[in-house]
Amino acid sequence: MKRSTSRTHILAAAASLVGALLLNPSTAQGATSASFQISPPTSNYAGDPGTVSKGTMKVTNLTDTSLTLNITKQNFVAKGEEGEIELVDNANPLYSLAPWFNIPAGSIEVGPRATKEVTYNISVPANAEPGGRYGSIVFSTIPPKLPSGQSGATVQQNLAGVIFQRINGDAKEELKLESFAPEKNFYETGPVKLYTRVSNQGNVHEKPTGTITIKNFLGFKVAEIPSTSTSLFQLPPGV
């Protein structure tokens, strides 16, 4: 389910412009981390069963030294109502995309201030059911090894490119308006904050859009507000 205000969120809000960032420090002393970015942070594909979707991600090294990155694949699921995602290994098989990824390289070397492209294929099985599948390609730094006998901390940086794949066919598309209400019951002055909560009852991701019409107590329309924030949402099934 999704709640929207004047703020705008994307499903991969944690990704912003550089992908979903996860830091995994070991101990809490003198941690250091590499710095890189990926683009695009989200990708959308659609295809028939038995076809192949081809994609590319760009990896940019923001440091002055070469960077070695491991490349893995994972599924993701929606988490909460604020546009967050969670990378998982045990996603519902009905929505799992990671097994369909073909990534030629298991790791890449990116030079200082350089950019490299990583290509990948998504092979949709001929017997795939219509609907949506969700996965991510994760780029991870390799934490440096500490000298023998020394203690400290290293940080592994992970950036995940989020991928939506729609399988064409007779998919179930159904959105439900769970609630629509102001933030509080009484306002002396504006602005008035309105909250909508929408759940996806289907089996494919959706981008809900709409218009909010406001009328006075006599029933006359006094305002019409396009719900532009919700047009950015992508709601996976069950959200």
C-alpha positions as CSV (number, residue, x, y, z in Angstrom):
1,M,0.0,0.0,0.0
2,K,1.2,3.5,-0.7
3,R,0.6,6.8,1.1
4,S,1.3,10.0,-0.8
5,T,1.8,13.6,0.2
6,S,3.3,16.6,-1.6
7,R,6.6,14.7,-1.5
8,T,7.5,12.5,-4.4
9,H,8.8,9.0,-4.1
10,I,9.9,6.3,-6.5
11,L,9.8,2.7,-5.5
12,A,13.5,2.7,-5.4
13,A,13.6,5.9,-3.4
14,A,16.7,4.6,-1.6
15,A,18.4,4.5,-4.9
16,S,18.0,8.2,-5.7
17,L,20.3,8.9,-8.7
18,V,23.0,6.4,-7.9
19,G,21.2,3.1,-7.0
20,A,20.2,1.6,-3.7
21,L,23.1,2.1,-1.2
22,L,23.9,-0.4,1.5
23,L,26.9,0.0,3.8
24,N,28.2,-3.1,5.6
25,P,30.9,-2.1,8.1
26,S,32.7,-4.7,10.2
27,T,34.0,-3.0,13.3
28,A,33.6,0.6,14.3
29,Q,37.0,2.0,13.9
30,G,38.4,4.1,11.0
31,A,36.1,2.9,8.3
32,T,36.9,3.8,4.7
33,S,34.8,3.3,1.6
34,A,35.1,3.6,-2.1
35,S,32.7,5.8,-4.1
36,F,31.0,5.0,-7.4
37,Q,27.6,5.4,-9.0
38,I,25.4,3.5,-11.5
39,S,22.9,4.6,-14.0
40,P,20.1,4.1,-14.7
41,P,18.9,3.4,-11.1
42,T,15.7,1.8,-12.4
43,S,14.9,0.0,-15.7
44,N,11.5,-1.2,-17.1
45,Y,11.1,-3.9,-19.7
46,A,8.1,-5.7,-21.3
47,G,8.1,-8.7,-23.5
48,D,6.3,-11.8,-24.6
49,P,7.0,-15.3,-23.2
50,G,10.1,-16.8,-24.9
51,T,11.7,-13.5,-25.7
52,V,14.9,-11.8,-24.4
53,S,15.2,-8.3,-23.0
54,K,18.6,-6.6,-23.3
55,G,19.8,-3.9,-21.0
56,T,22.9,-1.9,-20.1
57,M,24.1,-0.2,-16.9
58,K,26.8,2.3,-16.6
59,V,29.3,2.2,-13.7
60,T,31.3,5.4,-12.9
61,N,34.3,5.4,-10.6
62,L,34.3,8.7,-8.6
63,T,37.7,8.1,-7.1
64,D,41.3,8.7,-8.2
65,T,42.2,5.0,-8.0
66,S,41.1,1.9,-9.9
67,L,38.1,0.1,-8.5
68,T,37.2,-3.6,-8.7
69,L,33.5,-4.4,-8.3
70,N,31.8,-7.7,-8.0
71,I,28.5,-8.2,-9.9
72,T,25.6,-10.3,-8.5
73,K,21.9,-10.5,-9.0
74,Q,19.1,-10.5,-6.4
75,N,15.3,-10.2,-6.2
76,F,13.7,-7.3,-4.4
77,V,10.4,-6.8,-2.6
78,A,8.6,-3.7,-1.5
79,K,9.0,-2.7,2.2
80,G,6.6,-0.5,4.1
81,E,4.5,2.3,2.5
82,E,7.2,4.9,1.9
83,G,8.6,3.6,-1.4
84,E,11.4,1.5,0.1
85,I,12.7,-1.8,-1.2
86,E,14.5,-4.7,0.3
87,L,16.9,-7.0,-1.6
88,V,16.1,-10.7,-0.9
89,D,17.1,-14.1,-2.0
90,N,13.9,-15.9,-1.2
91,A,11.3,-13.8,-3.1
92,N,7.9,-15.3,-4.1
93,P,8.7,-17.5,-7.2
94,L,5.8,-15.9,-9.0
95,Y,7.6,-12.5,-8.9
96,S,11.3,-13.6,-8.9
97,L,13.3,-12.1,-11.8
98,A,16.9,-12.9,-10.7
99,P,17.0,-16.5,-12.1
100,W,16.3,-15.0,-15.6
101,F,19.3,-12.7,-15.6
102,N,22.4,-13.5,-17.7
103,I,25.3,-11.3,-16.7
104,P,28.5,-12.1,-18.7
105,A,31.0,-10.7,-16.2
106,G,31.2,-11.6,-12.5
107,S,33.4,-8.6,-11.8
108,I,34.7,-5.5,-13.5
109,E,37.7,-3.2,-13.2
110,V,36.9,0.5,-13.5
111,G,39.7,3.0,-13.9
112,P,40.1,6.3,-12.0
113,R,37.3,8.7,-12.9
114,A,36.2,6.3,-15.7
115,T,32.9,4.8,-16.7
116,K,32.2,1.3,-17.9
117,E,29.1,-0.4,-19.4
118,V,27.8,-3.7,-18.2
119,T,25.4,-5.5,-20.5
120,Y,22.9,-8.1,-19.3
121,N,20.0,-10.2,-20.8
122,I,16.7,-11.2,-19.3
123,S,15.6,-14.5,-20.8
124,V,11.8,-14.9,-20.4
125,P,10.8,-18.6,-20.4
126,A,8.4,-19.7,-23.1
127,N,6.0,-20.9,-20.3
128,A,6.2,-17.7,-18.2
129,E,2.9,-16.5,-16.8
130,P,1.7,-13.0,-17.7
131,G,2.4,-10.4,-14.9
132,G,5.4,-8.7,-13.3
133,R,8.8,-9.9,-12.2
134,Y,11.3,-7.9,-10.1
135,G,15.0,-8.1,-9.6
136,S,18.2,-6.1,-9.3
137,I,21.8,-6.2,-10.4
138,V,24.1,-5.4,-7.4
139,F,27.6,-3.9,-7.7
140,S,29.8,-4.4,-4.7
141,T,33.2,-3.1,-3.7
142,I,35.8,-5.5,-2.3
143,P,36.8,-4.4,1.2
144,P,40.6,-4.1,1.6
145,K,42.4,-6.5,3.9
146,L,43.9,-5.1,7.0
147,P,47.6,-5.8,7.7
148,S,48.3,-8.8,9.8
149,G,48.0,-8.0,13.5
150,Q,46.1,-4.7,13.0
151,S,42.5,-4.1,14.0
152,G,40.2,-1.6,12.3
153,A,37.2,-1.5,10.0
154,T,36.4,-1.8,6.4
155,V,33.3,-0.9,4.5
156,Q,31.6,-2.7,1.6
157,Q,29.6,-0.5,-0.6
158,N,26.7,-2.0,-2.6
159,L,24.7,-0.2,-5.3
160,A,21.6,-2.0,-6.8
161,G,20.0,-1.2,-10.1
162,V,16.3,-2.1,-9.8
163,I,14.7,-3.8,-12.7
164,F,11.0,-4.3,-13.6
165,Q,10.0,-6.9,-16.2
166,R,6.5,-7.3,-17.4
167,I,5.4,-10.4,-19.2
168,N,2.8,-9.6,-21.8
169,G,-0.5,-11.4,-21.7
170,D,-3.7,-11.5,-19.7
171,A,-2.3,-10.2,-16.5
172,K,-4.5,-9.2,-13.5
173,E,-4.5,-5.4,-13.1
174,E,-6.4,-4.2,-10.1
175,L,-5.8,-1.2,-7.8
176,K,-7.8,-0.5,-4.6
177,L,-8.2,2.9,-2.9
178,E,-7.7,1.9,0.7
179,S,-8.2,5.4,2.2
180,F,-8.4,9.1,1.3
181,A,-8.3,11.6,4.1
182,P,-6.7,14.9,5.3
183,E,-3.8,14.7,7.8
184,K,-6.1,16.0,10.5
185,N,-9.8,16.7,10.9
186,F,-9.7,20.5,11.4
187,Y,-7.7,23.2,9.8
188,E,-7.8,26.9,10.7
189,T,-5.6,27.9,7.7
190,G,-4.1,26.1,4.7
191,P,-2.4,24.3,3.2
192,V,-4.4,21.2,3.8
193,K,-2.5,17.9,3.5
194,L,-4.4,15.1,1.9
195,Y,-3.3,11.4,2.1
196,T,-4.2,8.6,-0.3
197,R,-3.4,5.0,0.3
198,V,-3.5,2.7,-2.7
199,S,-2.9,-1.1,-2.7
200,N,-2.1,-3.3,-5.7
201,Q,-4.4,-6.3,-5.8
202,G,-3.1,-7.5,-9.2
203,N,0.0,-9.4,-10.3
204,V,1.9,-6.7,-12.2
205,H,3.4,-3.4,-11.1
206,E,1.3,-0.2,-11.7
207,K,1.7,3.6,-11.8
208,P,-1.5,5.0,-10.4
209,T,-2.5,8.5,-11.5
210,G,-5.6,10.5,-10.8
211,T,-7.2,13.9,-10.0
212,I,-8.4,15.1,-6.7
213,T,-11.6,17.2,-7.0
214,I,-12.5,19.4,-4.0
215,K,-16.0,20.7,-3.4
216,N,-17.4,23.1,-0.9
217,F,-20.3,22.3,1.5
218,L,-22.8,23.4,-1.2
219,G,-21.4,20.8,-3.6
220,F,-19.7,23.2,-6.0
221,K,-16.2,22.4,-7.2
222,V,-13.6,24.8,-5.8
223,A,-10.4,23.1,-6.8
224,E,-9.0,20.2,-8.9
225,I,-5.6,18.9,-8.1
226,P,-3.7,16.4,-10.4
227,S,-2.1,13.7,-8.2
228,T,1.3,14.1,-9.8
229,S,3.2,12.5,-6.9
230,T,1.4,9.2,-7.3
231,S,2.2,9.1,-11.0
232,L,5.8,8.3,-10.1
233,F,5.0,5.3,-7.9
234,Q,5.5,1.8,-9.2
235,L,3.5,-0.6,-6.9
236,P,4.5,-4.2,-7.1
237,P,1.8,-6.8,-6.3
238,G,0.8,-7.0,-2.6
239,V,1.8,-3.4,-1.8
